[in-house]
Amino acid sequence: MKKLFALVMSFVFILSGCDIKNPHSDELPIKEELIEASAEKAVIKIANLVETDCFYDDTYLLKRNGENGWETAEMKGDTREIFTREESVINAGETVTLTVDFSAVYGTLSPGEYRLYKEIWFVDENGEKEYGEILLNFTVEENKQSSDPQEDPNIITVTVAEVSEKGISLVIKNIIAKIMFLAKNIILKEKTAIAGKLFRNLTASFSLI
């Protein structure tokens, strides 16, 4: 009866491409591990702990933790067209690393808590499949802007060491040269009368030093 239930629920999953109702991997002789996860993909490791092959395909499900609890994440694509359901094997005692690409089915995930479901099955001595699932939680963080101050090319700075080394007159000339350069850029970009007047006044000031 238990095997029949598992087969029926697997059939429902294949048809709908949605929720997995089979037992969690705690009831299966496998070990799963989340290596990394982002808004675009997850990398998982699955270890087969027994001397019997186990199997999986490319189908999976994502749920997002929202106001109403865990709900199926919004899908961007048709799973009937995206998933090939081609069977892959994890040989007895072996470990495989899988990359689950979210982009085709879910697009780029928004920030939040997610749960990845993936179906695994064994084949018994009678050729019947016994299904289970792996379940892995992960969080997509919001993009953090760099807090490092950015240098503003329009700000002119002068250090004490510069004044001591070069002398006040040379430093003033360098400052005026920088101001002239900035003013010239304003003329080229803005082409305003004010910028032109500023450039001419600075040229006259420079010639007096």
C-alpha positions as CSV (number, residue, x, y, z in Angstrom):
1,M,0.0,0.0,0.0
2,K,2.8,2.4,0.9
3,K,4.6,1.7,-2.4
4,L,1.3,2.2,-4.3
5,F,0.8,5.6,-2.5
6,A,4.4,6.6,-3.4
7,L,3.9,5.7,-7.1
8,V,0.6,7.6,-7.3
9,M,2.1,10.7,-5.7
10,S,5.1,10.5,-8.0
11,F,2.7,10.3,-11.0
12,V,0.9,13.5,-9.7
13,F,4.2,15.3,-9.5
14,I,5.2,14.4,-13.0
15,L,1.9,15.6,-14.5
16,S,1.7,18.8,-12.5
17,G,5.4,19.8,-12.1
18,C,4.3,21.1,-8.7
19,D,4.3,19.9,-5.1
20,I,6.1,16.8,-3.9
21,K,4.2,14.7,-1.4
22,N,6.6,11.8,-0.8
23,P,8.6,11.1,2.3
24,H,11.6,13.3,3.2
25,S,15.1,12.1,2.7
26,D,15.4,11.2,6.4
27,E,13.6,8.0,5.5
28,L,16.0,7.3,2.7
29,P,19.7,6.0,2.8
30,I,21.0,9.3,1.3
31,K,22.7,12.4,2.6
32,E,22.1,15.8,1.0
33,E,24.1,19.0,1.5
34,L,23.7,22.5,0.2
35,I,27.0,23.8,-1.1
36,E,25.9,27.2,-2.2
37,A,22.8,29.1,-3.2
38,S,22.0,32.4,-4.9
39,A,19.1,34.1,-6.7
40,E,20.1,32.2,-9.9
41,K,21.1,28.7,-8.8
42,A,21.8,26.2,-6.1
43,V,24.7,23.7,-5.9
44,I,23.8,20.6,-3.9
45,K,25.7,17.4,-3.1
46,I,23.9,14.0,-2.8
47,A,25.5,10.9,-1.3
48,N,24.2,7.4,-1.9
49,L,24.9,5.6,1.4
50,V,23.9,2.0,0.4
51,E,25.0,-0.6,-2.1
52,T,22.1,0.0,-4.4
53,D,21.9,2.6,-7.2
54,C,19.5,5.5,-6.7
55,F,18.0,7.8,-9.4
56,Y,16.9,11.4,-10.0
57,D,15.9,13.6,-12.9
58,D,16.0,17.4,-13.7
59,T,12.6,18.2,-12.0
60,Y,12.5,20.2,-8.8
61,L,10.3,22.5,-6.9
62,L,10.9,25.8,-5.1
63,K,8.7,27.2,-2.3
64,R,9.0,30.7,-0.7
65,N,8.2,31.5,2.9
66,G,5.6,34.3,2.8
67,E,2.8,35.7,4.8
68,N,0.8,32.5,4.4
69,G,3.7,30.2,5.1
70,W,5.5,28.1,2.5
71,E,4.0,28.5,-0.9
72,T,5.1,27.5,-4.4
73,A,7.4,30.2,-5.8
74,E,6.1,32.1,-8.8
75,M,7.0,30.3,-12.0
76,K,8.2,32.1,-15.1
77,G,8.2,29.1,-17.5
78,D,6.2,26.0,-18.3
79,T,7.7,23.0,-16.6
80,R,6.2,20.7,-19.1
81,E,8.4,22.2,-21.8
82,I,11.5,22.9,-19.6
83,F,12.0,19.7,-17.7
84,T,13.2,16.7,-19.8
85,R,12.8,14.2,-16.9
86,E,15.8,12.3,-18.2
87,E,16.8,9.8,-15.6
88,S,20.3,10.0,-14.0
89,V,21.9,7.5,-11.6
90,I,23.9,7.8,-8.4
91,N,25.8,4.6,-8.2
92,A,26.0,2.6,-5.0
93,G,28.2,4.4,-2.4
94,E,28.9,7.4,-4.7
95,T,28.4,11.1,-4.3
96,V,27.3,13.6,-7.0
97,T,27.3,17.4,-7.1
98,L,24.3,19.0,-9.0
99,T,23.8,22.5,-10.1
100,V,20.1,23.5,-10.1
101,D,19.6,26.5,-12.4
102,F,16.5,28.5,-11.4
103,S,16.4,30.9,-14.4
104,A,14.4,28.8,-16.8
105,V,11.6,28.0,-14.4
106,Y,11.6,30.8,-11.8
107,G,13.8,33.5,-13.3
108,T,16.0,35.5,-10.8
109,L,14.7,34.9,-7.3
110,S,13.7,37.9,-5.2
111,P,15.1,38.2,-1.7
112,G,13.6,35.9,0.9
113,E,13.6,32.4,2.4
114,Y,13.3,29.5,0.0
115,R,13.0,25.7,0.2
116,L,14.2,23.4,-2.6
117,Y,12.5,20.0,-3.1
118,K,14.0,17.4,-5.3
119,E,12.8,13.8,-5.9
120,I,15.0,10.8,-5.4
121,W,14.1,7.1,-5.9
122,F,15.4,3.6,-5.5
123,V,14.3,0.4,-7.4
124,D,13.6,-2.6,-5.2
125,E,14.2,-6.3,-6.0
126,N,10.8,-6.5,-7.7
127,G,11.6,-3.5,-10.0
128,E,9.3,-1.2,-8.2
129,K,10.3,2.4,-7.4
130,E,10.4,3.7,-3.9
131,Y,10.3,7.5,-3.9
132,G,11.5,10.1,-1.4
133,E,12.7,13.7,-1.6
134,I,15.5,15.9,-0.5
135,L,14.6,19.2,1.1
136,L,17.0,22.1,1.5
137,N,16.4,25.6,2.9
138,F,18.3,28.7,1.8
139,T,18.0,32.5,1.9
140,V,18.5,35.0,-0.9
141,E,19.8,38.2,0.5
142,E,19.2,41.7,-0.9
143,N,22.1,43.2,-2.9
144,K,24.3,45.3,-0.6
145,Q,25.7,48.5,-2.0
146,S,29.4,49.1,-1.3
147,S,29.9,51.4,1.6
148,D,33.4,52.4,0.5
149,P,33.6,56.1,-0.3
150,Q,34.2,56.8,-4.0
151,E,36.6,59.4,-5.1
152,D,34.9,62.4,-6.8
153,P,36.9,63.5,-9.8
154,N,35.5,67.0,-9.3
155,I,37.0,67.5,-5.8
156,I,40.5,69.0,-5.6
157,T,42.5,67.9,-2.6
158,V,45.9,69.3,-1.4
159,T,48.0,67.7,1.3
160,V,50.3,69.4,3.8
161,A,53.2,67.2,2.4
162,E,52.5,68.5,-1.0
163,V,52.8,72.2,0.1
164,S,56.0,71.5,2.0
165,E,57.6,69.6,-0.9
166,K,56.6,71.8,-3.8
167,G,56.2,75.3,-2.2
168,I,53.1,77.3,-1.9
169,S,53.5,79.0,-5.3
170,L,53.8,75.8,-7.3
171,V,50.8,74.3,-5.4
172,I,48.7,77.3,-6.2
173,K,49.6,76.9,-9.9
174,N,48.7,73.3,-9.8
175,I,45.3,74.1,-8.2
176,I,44.5,76.7,-10.8
177,A,45.5,74.3,-13.5
178,K,43.1,71.7,-12.1
179,I,40.4,74.3,-11.9
180,M,41.0,75.3,-15.5
181,F,40.8,71.7,-16.5
182,L,37.5,71.2,-14.7
183,A,36.1,74.5,-16.2
184,K,37.2,73.4,-19.7
185,N,35.3,70.1,-19.2
186,I,32.2,72.1,-18.2
187,I,32.5,74.1,-21.4
188,L,32.7,71.0,-23.5
189,K,29.8,69.3,-21.7
190,E,27.5,72.1,-20.8
191,K,28.5,74.8,-23.3
192,T,27.2,77.5,-21.0
193,A,28.2,81.1,-20.9
194,I,29.0,81.0,-17.2
195,A,31.5,78.2,-17.7
196,G,33.2,80.1,-20.5
197,K,33.5,83.2,-18.4
198,L,35.0,81.2,-15.5
199,F,37.6,79.6,-17.9
200,R,38.7,83.0,-19.2
201,N,39.0,84.5,-15.7
202,L,41.1,81.6,-14.5
203,T,43.4,81.9,-17.5
204,A,44.0,85.6,-16.6
205,S,44.7,84.7,-13.0
206,F,47.1,82.0,-14.0
207,S,49.2,84.4,-16.0
208,L,49.7,86.8,-13.0
209,I,51.4,84.2,-10.9
